[in-house]
Amino acid sequence: MKIATGIISLVLMVVMAIQTMGVGLGSAILSDKHSGAGTGVLLILLYLIGGAFVFAKPIVSVFPFVMAFIIGISVGPHVTFKDLTFWGIFALIFAIMSFFAWFGDRCKKKKAQARESTLQA
């Protein structure tokens, strides 16, 4: 689950980056001060951090994804870049997947330790 979460989140980060660049360019042309492109860049950075940490430390990646969820949900309805809400919901899904990846790794380690202790006894 770690690999799937990491790859999907990083691919969607690239899609979000392209979309945010388009929104930023459009807001510069139209002189729109409330486009939300700056918030999109912040979400891109949080996706990058979360996607990078999910491979080695899945529990650490939960925090950036939850932060992206909170920011996307709270800012999305108030700017012209309404897709921030969509990206925030995806961040919550990735946070849940990262948590379950960490929990699965933890259970595997405990089972391996139990097996190892019974073999030694």
BALOBA-1460 file (C-alpha; in Angstrom, 3 decimals):
// residues 121
<rec num="1" residu="m" x="0.000" y="0.000" z="0.000"/>
<rec num="2" residu="k" x="2.985" y="2.315" z="0.586"/>
<rec num="3" residu="i" x="4.111" y="2.122" z="-3.006"/>
<rec num="4" residu="a" x="0.623" y="2.724" z="-4.405"/>
<rec num="5" residu="t" x="0.031" y="5.698" z="-2.127"/>
<rec num="6" residu="g" x="3.403" y="7.225" z="-2.943"/>
<rec num="7" residu="i" x="3.190" y="6.807" z="-6.696"/>
<rec num="8" residu="i" x="-0.420" y="7.951" z="-7.020"/>
<rec num="9" residu="s" x="0.124" y="10.985" z="-4.795"/>
<rec num="10" residu="l" x="3.242" y="12.039" z="-6.701"/>
<rec num="11" residu="v" x="1.531" y="11.611" z="-10.084"/>
<rec num="12" residu="l" x="-1.454" y="13.644" z="-8.900"/>
<rec num="13" residu="m" x="0.980" y="16.242" z="-7.554"/>
<rec num="14" residu="v" x="2.298" y="16.726" z="-11.097"/>
<rec num="15" residu="v" x="-1.262" y="17.046" z="-12.427"/>
<rec num="16" residu="m" x="-2.045" y="19.577" z="-9.694"/>
<rec num="17" residu="a" x="1.148" y="21.494" z="-10.536"/>
<rec num="18" residu="i" x="0.133" y="21.810" z="-14.188"/>
<rec num="19" residu="q" x="-3.351" y="22.913" z="-13.183"/>
<rec num="20" residu="t" x="-2.016" y="25.427" z="-10.656"/>
<rec num="21" residu="m" x="0.365" y="26.895" z="-13.233"/>
<rec num="22" residu="g" x="-2.578" y="27.348" z="-15.580"/>
<rec num="23" residu="v" x="-4.628" y="29.037" z="-12.869"/>
<rec num="24" residu="g" x="-1.696" y="31.262" z="-11.933"/>
<rec num="25" residu="l" x="-1.137" y="32.274" z="-15.554"/>
<rec num="26" residu="g" x="-4.828" y="32.969" z="-16.055"/>
<rec num="27" residu="s" x="-5.053" y="35.031" z="-12.890"/>
<rec num="28" residu="a" x="-1.986" y="37.047" z="-13.950"/>
<rec num="29" residu="i" x="-3.546" y="37.788" z="-17.331"/>
<rec num="30" residu="l" x="-6.916" y="38.697" z="-15.813"/>
<rec num="31" residu="s" x="-5.441" y="40.443" z="-12.725"/>
<rec num="32" residu="d" x="-7.469" y="38.180" z="-10.446"/>
<rec num="33" residu="k" x="-6.204" y="38.557" z="-6.881"/>
<rec num="34" residu="h" x="-8.303" y="35.717" z="-5.420"/>
<rec num="35" residu="s" x="-7.448" y="32.832" z="-7.724"/>
<rec num="36" residu="g" x="-5.973" y="30.499" z="-5.100"/>
<rec num="37" residu="a" x="-2.879" y="29.660" z="-7.147"/>
<rec num="38" residu="g" x="-0.626" y="30.370" z="-4.158"/>
<rec num="39" residu="t" x="-2.595" y="27.914" z="-2.078"/>
<rec num="40" residu="g" x="-2.264" y="25.411" z="-4.894"/>
<rec num="41" residu="v" x="1.523" y="25.739" z="-4.707"/>
<rec num="42" residu="l" x="1.353" y="25.091" z="-0.952"/>
<rec num="43" residu="l" x="-0.721" y="21.954" z="-1.575"/>
<rec num="44" residu="i" x="1.818" y="20.820" z="-4.175"/>
<rec num="45" residu="l" x="4.615" y="21.112" z="-1.608"/>
<rec num="46" residu="l" x="2.574" y="19.210" z="0.987"/>
<rec num="47" residu="y" x="1.810" y="16.450" z="-1.545"/>
<rec num="48" residu="l" x="5.525" y="16.250" z="-2.390"/>
<rec num="49" residu="i" x="6.506" y="15.912" z="1.277"/>
<rec num="50" residu="g" x="3.762" y="13.388" z="1.994"/>
<rec num="51" residu="g" x="4.468" y="11.363" z="-1.130"/>
<rec num="52" residu="a" x="8.185" y="11.240" z="-0.373"/>
<rec num="53" residu="f" x="7.817" y="10.171" z="3.249"/>
<rec num="54" residu="v" x="5.205" y="7.488" z="2.589"/>
<rec num="55" residu="f" x="7.869" y="5.107" z="1.271"/>
<rec num="56" residu="a" x="10.125" y="5.129" z="4.348"/>
<rec num="57" residu="k" x="7.944" y="6.434" z="7.199"/>
<rec num="58" residu="p" x="4.226" y="6.235" z="6.346"/>
<rec num="59" residu="i" x="3.133" y="7.663" z="9.712"/>
<rec num="60" residu="v" x="5.149" y="10.838" z="9.027"/>
<rec num="61" residu="s" x="3.371" y="11.325" z="5.690"/>
<rec num="62" residu="v" x="-0.009" y="11.440" z="7.414"/>
<rec num="63" residu="f" x="0.719" y="14.944" z="8.788"/>
<rec num="64" residu="p" x="1.372" y="16.722" z="5.430"/>
<rec num="65" residu="f" x="-1.631" y="15.023" z="3.869"/>
<rec num="66" residu="v" x="-3.899" y="16.074" z="6.753"/>
<rec num="67" residu="m" x="-2.543" y="19.633" z="6.487"/>
<rec num="68" residu="a" x="-3.276" y="19.612" z="2.735"/>
<rec num="69" residu="f" x="-6.793" y="18.371" z="3.498"/>
<rec num="70" residu="i" x="-7.459" y="21.153" z="5.999"/>
<rec num="71" residu="i" x="-6.053" y="23.864" z="3.739"/>
<rec num="72" residu="g" x="-7.806" y="22.575" z="0.613"/>
<rec num="73" residu="i" x="-11.192" y="22.244" z="2.290"/>
<rec num="74" residu="s" x="-11.002" y="25.591" z="4.064"/>
<rec num="75" residu="v" x="-9.657" y="27.698" z="1.171"/>
<rec num="76" residu="g" x="-11.267" y="25.926" z="-1.805"/>
<rec num="77" residu="p" x="-14.793" y="27.361" z="-1.540"/>
<rec num="78" residu="h" x="-13.556" y="30.955" z="-1.194"/>
<rec num="79" residu="v" x="-11.332" y="31.273" z="-4.287"/>
<rec num="80" residu="t" x="-11.872" y="30.950" z="-8.030"/>
<rec num="81" residu="f" x="-9.698" y="27.790" z="-8.082"/>
<rec num="82" residu="k" x="-12.485" y="25.536" z="-6.754"/>
<rec num="83" residu="d" x="-10.512" y="22.356" z="-7.406"/>
<rec num="84" residu="l" x="-8.578" y="22.972" z="-4.194"/>
<rec num="85" residu="t" x="-11.487" y="21.296" z="-2.404"/>
<rec num="86" residu="f" x="-11.112" y="18.278" z="-4.675"/>
<rec num="87" residu="w" x="-7.358" y="18.097" z="-3.989"/>
<rec num="88" residu="g" x="-8.024" y="18.445" z="-0.274"/>
<rec num="89" residu="i" x="-10.350" y="15.441" z="-0.311"/>
<rec num="90" residu="f" x="-7.724" y="13.417" z="-2.162"/>
<rec num="91" residu="a" x="-5.193" y="14.411" z="0.501"/>
<rec num="92" residu="l" x="-7.481" y="12.969" z="3.181"/>
<rec num="93" residu="i" x="-7.701" y="9.712" z="1.240"/>
<rec num="94" residu="f" x="-3.894" y="9.589" z="1.025"/>
<rec num="95" residu="a" x="-3.605" y="10.290" z="4.755"/>
<rec num="96" residu="i" x="-5.892" y="7.342" z="5.502"/>
<rec num="97" residu="m" x="-3.961" y="5.099" z="3.105"/>
<rec num="98" residu="s" x="-0.661" y="6.164" z="4.699"/>
<rec num="99" residu="f" x="-1.999" y="5.383" z="8.159"/>
<rec num="100" residu="f" x="-3.101" y="1.907" z="7.112"/>
<rec num="101" residu="a" x="0.260" y="1.310" z="5.413"/>
<rec num="102" residu="w" x="2.004" y="2.196" z="8.691"/>
<rec num="103" residu="f" x="-0.386" y="0.012" z="10.671"/>
<rec num="104" residu="g" x="0.138" y="-2.917" z="8.293"/>
<rec num="105" residu="d" x="3.920" y="-2.613" z="8.571"/>
<rec num="106" residu="r" x="3.651" y="-2.477" z="12.339"/>
<rec num="107" residu="c" x="1.540" y="-5.646" z="12.454"/>
<rec num="108" residu="k" x="3.976" y="-7.459" z="10.142"/>
<rec num="109" residu="k" x="6.912" y="-6.520" z="12.379"/>
<rec num="110" residu="k" x="5.098" y="-7.755" z="15.496"/>
<rec num="111" residu="k" x="4.222" y="-11.053" z="13.832"/>
<rec num="112" residu="a" x="7.817" y="-11.509" z="12.676"/>
<rec num="113" residu="q" x="9.095" y="-10.810" z="16.195"/>
<rec num="114" residu="a" x="6.623" y="-13.285" z="17.677"/>
<rec num="115" residu="r" x="7.645" y="-15.944" z="15.145"/>
<rec num="116" residu="e" x="11.296" y="-15.289" z="15.839"/>
<rec num="117" residu="s" x="10.844" y="-15.567" z="19.608"/>
<rec num="118" residu="t" x="8.974" y="-18.868" z="19.286"/>
<rec num="119" residu="l" x="11.728" y="-20.284" z="17.071"/>
<rec num="120" residu="q" x="14.375" y="-19.312" z="19.591"/>
<rec num="121" residu="a" x="12.540" y="-20.918" z="22.503"/>
